[in-house]
Amino acid sequence: MDRLQQFFIFTEVAKRQSFSEVANQLDLPRSTVTSAIQQLETHYGVRLFHRTTRKVSLTQDGQRILPECQNLLFDYEQLEQLIQTQKQHYRGTLKISMPSRIVHQVIIPELSDFYSRYPDIHLQLHSSDDITDLIEKGIDCVVRVGQLNNSSLIAKFVGNLIMVNCASADYLEQYGIPEQLEDLSQHKLINYAGAVGEKQGVFLYQDGAVMMDSALSVNNTEAYIAAASAGLGIIQLPYYDVQDKIEQGTLVEVLSTYTAQSLPLNILYPNRSYIPKRLEIFMEWARDVLYKKCIVIF
């Protein structure tokens, strides 16, 4: 292991205060992480960490050295990207977090195009709907649907997702096709992320809301769509989520003039003075794919 790798491991242990967590994050044996720190300490004749069974913390020497190591790694990253930019050849690993449906339905089917252009960029895709602490988790960027809370993250706006109301053909055959909002009193709504067993749900449209009976609440999109496909009620969600099922006739659009407010789609990344070129490239590629595949409007 070269000195630069040892410096990187040192900064990661300082950040996470755990040898085991760094080993898991970097997919290395714990002994390799321990050895890297020991080699640094032996080479420079200093002790970098206080170690106990419960905690790892920087010594005074470690605190003094840490900023210089971070600057060194930052300068190295800039040099790497400068060389790669000049050669138009990009490499490295990116950790990306996205909702599971976007990963499965949108990004993965298009990844062969990305790899044909950038074969040496390795992607780690994490399926999640949470706004993850990017710095703590080592995530480079996230894709999120919905209104953003105040955040230190920088947002690249993709567009607004078209919403759709739909139910299964079997359900509509049994309960009838609603033509007006008043007809919803004869129907059931599947709740998303509500309390399990909740008796009422809220059907949203751009000018208001209608309270409806509900016998089922779910907290993820896969279950939401599965419940509608099983004939358990009406759902409201972005069109891209169910485009294939609507085209196949498994689900049928209803009340098209009473859709919910469109949802913003954003790519977010940490507020840093320098963004690796490989991250810029991925975000631009992902933005184009999301715009094309998710049926967005401005």
Helices and strands as residue ranges (DSSP letters): H 3-16, H 19-26, H 30-44, E 49-51, E 56-58, H 60-87, E 92-98, H 100-102, I 103-107, G 108-110, H 111-117, E 121-127, H 134-137, E 141-145, E 154-161, E 163-168, H 169-175, G 181-186, E 191-192, E 200-205, E 208-213, E 217-218, H 221-229, E 235-238, H 239-248, E 251-253, E 263-269, H 277-293, E 296-297
